[in-house]
Amino acid sequence: MLKRLLKRIFGIKTETSVDVSAPAREEFNTVPHAQSIQVVEQTPNYPIPVEDIQDVEDPECRTQYVQCANTSGLHNMAYHEWGDPNNQNVLICVHGLTRRGSDFNVLAKAMSDRYRVICPDVVGRGDSDWLPNPMLYGIPQYVADMVTLIARLGVEKVDWFGTSMGGLIGIFLASQEHSPIRRMILNDVGPKIESAALKRLGDYVGKPLRFETKKDGLLYLNKICAPFGDFTPQQWKDYNGPHLIKDGSEWILHYDPDISKPFAAVTVATAVMGEMMTWKAYDAIQADMLVVRGGDSDLLSAKTVADMCHRNPRARSIEIPGVGHAPAFITPEQVSLAREFYS
């Protein structure tokens, strides 16, 4: 039953008005070949890195791998670890749709005095393997991988920080009987996803872009990540730099473009059912939750947040003004917010 329930979860990324965003989803398959592009500065006031640099690995971070199962075989999922490896107090931070565990470098370092912080690259992203069957890119597989990861860590309970897709994974894992999640931050995500966000995602997710220089790739990423907040050029480099890898003489995004294919398969019926099932899972959560909303978010509405707090007494919420989808938690104020909740 859980498998059937979870199988539809990608439908939560479309609401009843899914037909509004259908053309955007179809765009995923209309790019006939990879595009090599030169990005030019169109917004002079935008905080943009201006030189190619090598990303320097933080000596405090350890990257490891766990072998997970899928219906086509086995795959390795990378995870980045901070703090004392013997600490039984574990915080798992899970990223959004096209992102990777490095998004949490600042937060992980700040929390490593209290926690063993684990930041996985969800399969198909970052240093993790790509799946041979792209239709397996969905919440059922991601939840199964996280269960395997937690078993590898050898702990019975964890705290959870989930941004966007990472929050959806957390919702379904936390809804299960005997769930290991005891406290959870849902960062700008809930059971209902607004159609405006789907259209925005459809503008870029899965397009096999290629960049002549790393600078061009950073310009592109910084632009689509602008709603995350106002950062310094160095912060943008640190945040988006790991999302680009060298491929021959060009640079590409560090995820499998085929993660977009499940979106193309979504129908109105599965979208509606997916939202219903996500609400059902959310209502069953027994963990304490903090729902964080970016004040300008196009993905999580204020009404949905109010509904979440009304339907589950374990939830409270906070809104971060001047930020869209999704707060990056690399500023001192946002990091302090997380530290307070997990204290």
N, C-alpha and C positions, 0 to 999 in steps of 0.2 A: 504493500500500500504506500509505504514511504517513497519507493522508487517511482510509482505512478504519480504521486503527489509532486515530487521534486522535478519530475521530467518536464513539467509545464512551467517551471519557475521562470524561465527566461521570458515568459509572457508577461511577467510583472513589469518589464521594461516598456510595455505598451499598455495604455489604459483603454477604457471603453471607446475613446475617440482615436483609436489606433489608425484608422484610415487616413487621418490627417498626415501622419508621418510615414505612410507606406512608400511614397516615392523616394523618400530619403533612404529607406532601408534597401530599396532596389538598387540604389546607386552603388552599393557595395560590389555588385557583380558587373557593373557597366564599364569598369576600367579595364581595357583590353590588355594592357601590359604595364609594367612598372614605368613610372615617369621619373626622369632625371631633371631636377629643377634647380634653378638659381633663385634664391629668395632675396628680394631687395627690401631695404628698410623703407616702409611706408608710413611708419609712425615714429618720428624722430624722438618723441618724449618717452618712448617705451624703453624700459631698462634692459638693454640687449648686450650680451657678451660680444666682443668684437674680435676675438682671436681664437684660433684653434688651440685647445689645450688637452693634455692627457689627464684622464681621471686618476687620482691618486687614491689607492685603497687605504682605508683607515685601519691601522694595526689593531685597534680594539675590536674590530668586527671579524667574525669567523664565518666563512661560507662552507656549508655542508650540504649533503644530499640524502634524500630518503627515497627508497624505491616504492612506488605505488602501482596498483593494478588498474587496468581498464579492460573493457571487453575485447580489445584488439591485442592485448599483451601487457607489457610492463613499461613504465616510464619513470624517470628520475625527476623529483621535484627539489629544486634548490631552496635552501633557507639560510638566512643571514642571522647570526646570533651575536648578542651583546650581553655583557655582564658575566657573573660567576656561573660557569657551566654546572655547578653543583647546587645552585639555588633552586629550591623546589617551588618558589614563587615565580610563576611563568606568565608573561604577557605576550599574547600572539597578536601581531599587527598585520592586517591583510588589506591589500591595495585595491584600487579600482580597475575597471575593465581593461584598459590598455597600459596600465602602469606596472611597476615592479616593487619588490621589497625595499629597494634603496630609497623609496619615497619617505621612509620612516627613519632615516639615519639620524636626524636631529632629535626626534622624539625618543628613539631607542637609546641613544646616548644619554639623554636626560633621565630616562627611567631606569637605566642599568644599575643605579645605586640601590634600587629596591628589588629589581626583577632580573631574571634571565629573560631577555627580550628576544623573541623569535619573529623574523620578518620573512615569510616565504615568498618566492616568486611563483605565483599560481601557474600551473602547467600551461605551456604555450607562451609564456612571458619570461623575459629576463634570461637567467641561466638555466631555467628548467627546459626539459624536452618539449618538443612539439608532438601533438597527437596525430597518428596517421589518419584517423577518422575525425574530421573537424566537427561533425555533429555531436561528438562527445564533449565539446566545449560548452559546459553548462553547469548549473549548480549541483546536480547529482554527483558528477565527477569531482567537483571541487570539495564538496562536503566529505566524500569518501577519502580524498587525499588528506584532508585536515585531520580526520580520525586516525589515519595511518601516522601522520606527523606527531600527533599527541601521544600515540602509543610509543613511538620512537623516543620521545622526550622522557618517558617514564614517570609521568605525573598524572594525578587523578583529577586535579582541578586546574583551570586556567582562567585568566582574565582575557578579554577580547577587545581589540580596537579594529573596527571595520569601516573603511571608507568606500562608499558607493557599493560596488559589487562585493567587496569584502564584508560590508554590513549585511548584505543579503545572505551570504554564506553563513554568517554568524546567526542570523535569524533562524535558519533551518537547523543548524546544529544545536542552538540553544533551546529549540522547541522540543527536542527529543527527551524522552524519559531517561533519567540518569545522565543527562548532558554534563560534560565537564565544565561548561562555562558558568562562572559564578557572578561576574560583573562584565558589562559590555557597553562600549561607546559605539553608537551608530552614527557615523559621520556623514551627514547630508544624504540620508537614504531612508526609505520606508517602504511599506507594502505597495503604495501607489506611486508610480512614476509619471511625471507630467509629459505630455506629448511634445512640448517645446524642446525638452532635453533630448528626446529621441531624434528629433529632426537635426539638432546640433551634432549629436553623435554620428548620425548618418552622413554628415558632411565630411568626416575624416576617418572613421574607424574602418580598418581593413584595406585602405587604399595603399597599394604597394609603392609608395614614394621612395625615390632615391635622391640624395643630395650630393652636390659636387664637393662641398666642404662641410666639416662639422659645424662651422659657424652657421651655414645655411639651415642645417637641421635644427640647431638651437633657436634660431629666429622663428622657425616654423612652430616648434614645440612651445616656445614662450608665448607665442600669439594665441594658440588654442588653449593654453593654460592660464591666460590672463584672468579669468574669473577666480582663480585660486587665491589671488591677493596681490598686493604691491610688494615686490621684493627687490633687493639690491642686485646688481649684475652678478656678484659672486654667489648669492643665494640661487639665482636662476641657473648658473653653471652647475652648482652642486646638485640641484634638484633634477634638472633635465638632462645633464650630461650623460648619466648612465643609461639613458634610454636610446642612445645612438651607438651603433657598432659599425666598424669598418667592414665593407664587403668589396674586395678588390680595390679600386681607386675611389669608390664612393662610400657614402654613409647611408645606413638604413635604420628604420625603427626596430627596437629590440623586442618584437613580438611577432607571432605567427599571424599574417594577414587573414588567415582562414578562421580566426576567432569570430569574424563577422558573419560567417555563414549561418549559424543558428538564428540570427536576427531575420535573415531573409525567409526563413521557414515559418516565422510567426504568423498566425492568422488571427482574425478578430476573436474567434472562439477560444483559441488557446491563450490569447492575451487576457480575456475576461476571466477564464478559469484560473490562470496563473495568479492574477491579483487576488482572487478569492482564496486560493490556497496559501498565499503568502500572509494574508490577514489571519487565516486560521492558525498558521504556524506562529505568527507573532503573538496572538492571543494566548498561546500555550506556554509562553516563556515565563520561567520562574526566576530568572536572574535579574539583578538590579540593572537598570539601563539608563543611560543618558543619551538623549537624542539631540544631536548638534545640527543646527540648520544654518547655512550661510544666508544672511539676510536678503541677498539678491539671487538666491538659488532658483534656477529654472527647472530643477529636477524634483526637489522636495518642497511642497507647498506648505504654507503656515497652517492651512486647514488640515492637511494630512498629519502634521505634527500634533495638532490639537486632538485629532481623532486617536492617535497613538497613545497619548497620555490618558485619554478618557477610557480607552478600551483595556489598557493594561496598567494596573495600579503600581507596578514595579518601575514604571518609566517616569522620568522627568525630562525637561527639555531646556535648552538654552539656544539663543540665536546670536550669531556673530555678525554685527553690522558691516556693510561695505565689502562683503565677500560673497561670491557666487558659489557654484558647484565646482570643487568642494574645498572647504578650508584645509590648508596644507599642513597645519600643525608644525610649522617650522619657526614661528614667531614666539618670543618669550611668553606673551600673553596666552596664546593657545596652548603651549606646552604646560603652563601653570594650571590651566583649566583641566587638562588630563591628569596632572599630578594630584590635584585636589580630589577629583572623582575617585581615583584609585587609592587614595590614602586610607 
